[in-house]
Amino acid sequence: MNASATLRRIPHARDRGFSAAVVVPLGPKALIFVSGEVGRDQSGAIVKGGFEAEARQCFANIKQALQSSGAAFTDVVRITAYLKDLADYAVYAKVRTEVFPADWPASATVAVSDLLLGAKLEVDVVAAVAT
C-alpha cells in the first residue's frame, strides 16, 4: 500500500469497537471491507418475520454500509455468508439473487453453530471502486 494512502474507517451507527467498513486505497482503485451484518433493525433487535425478513434486513444494512463508503451492490466482488442452518440456504440464495441479479460476486457460504444476537444469518462483503 502506498505510504501516502490513508485508510478511511466508516463508523458503525450502532456499535463501538469495530468499523461498519474500511476503505483501503490501492492506486486507482480502493477495496472496501464491510463488517459482518445481521438482520437488525435500527433498535438493534433482529427483525421479526422469519428468515427471509432477516436476510432482507441483513442486505439492507450492508447497502447502508456500502453507500456510506461510496459504493453500491454493483461494486461488490466478494460475499461471505454465515448460516446457522443450511436448510435456510435456498431462501438466502433467493434474496441474494434479487440483490445481485447480474455481475455476481465471488461467494462462499459457511455453516456455523451460532451467531450473535440469535441471528440466523451474517454476511460480509468486499467491494472495489475507483478512487
C-alpha positions as CSV (number, residue, x, y, z in Angstrom):
1,M,0.0,0.0,0.0
2,N,1.2,3.5,-0.8
3,A,2.6,5.2,2.3
4,S,0.7,8.4,1.5
5,A,-2.7,6.5,1.1
6,T,-5.0,6.9,4.1
7,L,-7.3,4.2,5.3
8,R,-10.9,5.5,5.8
9,R,-12.8,3.9,8.6
10,I,-16.6,4.2,8.4
11,P,-18.1,4.4,11.9
12,H,-20.8,1.9,12.8
13,A,-24.1,3.7,13.6
14,R,-25.0,1.3,16.5
15,D,-21.9,-0.4,17.7
16,R,-18.5,0.6,19.1
17,G,-15.3,-1.4,18.8
18,F,-15.3,-2.0,15.1
19,S,-16.0,-0.1,11.8
20,A,-19.0,-0.6,9.6
21,A,-16.5,-0.6,6.8
22,V,-12.9,0.2,6.0
23,V,-11.8,1.8,2.7
24,V,-8.3,0.7,1.6
25,P,-6.9,2.9,-1.3
26,L,-4.8,0.9,-3.7
27,G,-3.7,3.2,-6.5
28,P,-6.5,4.0,-8.9
29,K,-8.9,1.6,-7.0
30,A,-9.9,1.1,-3.5
31,L,-11.1,-2.0,-1.7
32,I,-14.0,-1.6,0.8
33,F,-14.2,-4.3,3.5
34,V,-17.7,-4.3,5.1
35,S,-18.0,-5.8,8.5
36,G,-20.4,-8.7,9.0
37,E,-24.0,-7.6,9.3
38,V,-27.0,-9.4,10.7
39,G,-30.7,-8.7,10.2
40,R,-31.0,-6.0,12.9
41,D,-33.3,-3.0,12.8
42,Q,-32.4,0.5,14.0
43,S,-33.1,-0.5,17.6
44,G,-30.5,-3.3,17.3
45,A,-33.0,-6.2,17.5
46,I,-33.2,-9.0,15.0
47,V,-36.2,-8.2,12.8
48,K,-39.4,-10.3,13.1
49,G,-40.9,-12.2,10.3
50,G,-38.7,-15.2,9.8
51,F,-35.5,-16.0,7.9
52,E,-36.4,-14.1,4.7
53,A,-37.2,-10.9,6.6
54,E,-33.9,-11.3,8.5
55,A,-32.0,-11.9,5.2
56,R,-33.6,-8.8,3.6
57,Q,-32.7,-6.6,6.6
58,C,-29.1,-8.0,6.6
59,F,-28.7,-6.9,2.9
60,A,-30.3,-3.5,3.7
61,N,-27.7,-3.0,6.5
62,I,-24.9,-3.9,4.0
63,K,-26.3,-1.5,1.5
64,Q,-26.2,1.3,4.1
65,A,-22.5,0.5,4.9
66,L,-21.6,0.4,1.2
67,Q,-23.3,3.7,0.5
68,S,-21.6,5.3,3.5
69,S,-18.3,4.1,1.9
70,G,-19.1,5.4,-1.6
71,A,-20.0,2.0,-3.1
72,A,-23.1,0.0,-4.2
73,F,-24.0,-3.6,-4.6
74,T,-22.7,-3.4,-8.2
75,D,-19.2,-2.8,-6.8
76,V,-19.2,-6.0,-4.6
77,V,-16.6,-8.5,-5.7
78,R,-16.8,-11.0,-2.8
79,I,-19.5,-12.1,-0.4
80,T,-19.3,-14.5,2.5
81,A,-22.5,-15.7,4.3
82,Y,-22.6,-17.5,7.6
83,L,-25.7,-19.5,8.1
84,K,-26.8,-21.1,11.3
85,D,-28.9,-23.7,9.5
86,L,-28.0,-24.8,5.9
87,A,-31.7,-25.6,5.4
88,D,-32.2,-21.8,5.0
89,Y,-29.8,-21.7,2.1
90,A,-32.5,-21.7,-0.6
91,V,-34.2,-18.6,0.9
92,Y,-30.8,-16.9,1.4
93,A,-29.9,-17.7,-2.3
94,K,-33.2,-16.3,-3.5
95,V,-32.7,-13.0,-1.6
96,R,-29.0,-12.8,-2.7
97,T,-30.0,-13.3,-6.4
98,E,-32.5,-10.4,-6.0
99,V,-29.7,-8.2,-4.6
100,F,-27.2,-9.3,-7.2
101,P,-29.3,-10.1,-10.4
102,A,-26.3,-9.9,-12.7
103,D,-22.5,-9.5,-12.3
104,W,-22.4,-11.9,-9.4
105,P,-19.6,-11.5,-6.9
106,A,-17.4,-14.4,-5.8
107,S,-19.2,-16.1,-3.0
108,A,-18.8,-18.5,-0.1
109,T,-21.4,-19.8,2.4
110,V,-20.3,-21.4,5.7
111,A,-22.4,-23.2,8.3
112,V,-21.8,-22.0,11.8
113,S,-23.1,-23.3,15.2
114,D,-24.2,-19.9,16.5
115,L,-24.3,-16.1,15.7
116,L,-24.6,-13.0,17.9
117,L,-28.0,-11.8,19.0
118,G,-29.6,-15.1,18.0
119,A,-29.2,-14.2,14.3
120,K,-29.7,-17.0,11.7
121,L,-27.5,-15.2,9.1
122,E,-24.5,-12.9,8.9
123,V,-23.0,-11.6,5.7
124,D,-19.8,-9.6,5.0
125,V,-18.7,-8.2,1.6
126,V,-15.7,-6.8,-0.2
127,A,-16.2,-4.1,-2.8
128,A,-13.9,-2.5,-5.3
129,V,-14.3,1.1,-6.5
130,A,-12.3,3.7,-8.5
131,T,-10.6,6.3,-6.3
